[in-house]
Amino acid sequence: MSVNQISIFLENKPGTLHEMTQVLDESRVNMRALSLAETEGFGIVRIIVNDVDEAVNVLRNAGYVCRMVPVVIVSIPDEPGGLNTVLSYLKDAGVNLDYMYAMEGGRIAEHALMIFRVSDAAKAERVLKAKNIRIVSQADIREE
């Protein structure tokens, strides 16, 4: 049930992020979440979009190097300790967290949505579902 995140490699210079988002805008692809990590020469943009296949297609056709990466999107109660509880479930199951970032809540605004890149997405989903933690699907993202 994991969601496909798109990771795009961009040269670290003025205007490159704008150019990439312009390609998505022209194709009517809606970004639901974005994370940007930079190094001296390049950046990695990680996005969750409503139509992942269309986004990858238009980005590649525009010359961008990108790839789909499975991530787990978790609906966390928006209350003190909500994230800590979810992280403890992953820790106890031996699931390593590579990185994470947040996403707007959309239809389920009373919850925070966190995007996790983990060592074992299937295991993370099993563990979290067993603890009654809601996992967001690709269909949920598309319908948002």
C-alpha positions, 0 to 999 in steps of 0.5 A, a space after each residue: 500500500 506504500 505511496 510512490 514518492 518522486 525524487 528529482 535531482 536538480 542542479 543547485 542554482 537559481 531558478 531550477 526549482 521554479 523550472 521543475 514546478 513549471 513543468 508540473 504546473 503546465 501538466 496540471 499535476 498537483 503536488 501534495 507534499 515537497 521536501 528539498 535537500 541540498 548539497 553544494 552542487 545539486 539538490 534532491 526534491 522529493 514530492 508526493 503528487 496526485 498523478 505519479 505516472 503523469 508526473 514522472 512522464 512529463 519530468 523525464 520528457 523535460 530532461 529531469 533525472 527522477 525516480 519513484 521511491 516507495 514511502 509510507 504515509 501515516 496519519 498521526 493524531 495531532 496531539 502531544 506525543 503522537 509522532 513519538 508513539 508511531 516512532 516507538 512502534 517502528 523502533 520496537 519492530 526494528 524498522 530503520 527510518 531513513 528520512 521523514 517529512 510532513 504533508 498537509 492534512 487535506 480531508 483528514 485535517 485533524 491528523 498530521 500526515 508524516 511521510 516516512 522512508 523506511 528500510 522495510 515499508 511492508 513491515 512498517 505498514 504491518 506493524 502500524 496497522 496492527 497498532 490501528 495507525 492509519 496508512 494513507 494509500 496512493 488512491 487517497 492521494 489521488 482523490 484528495 
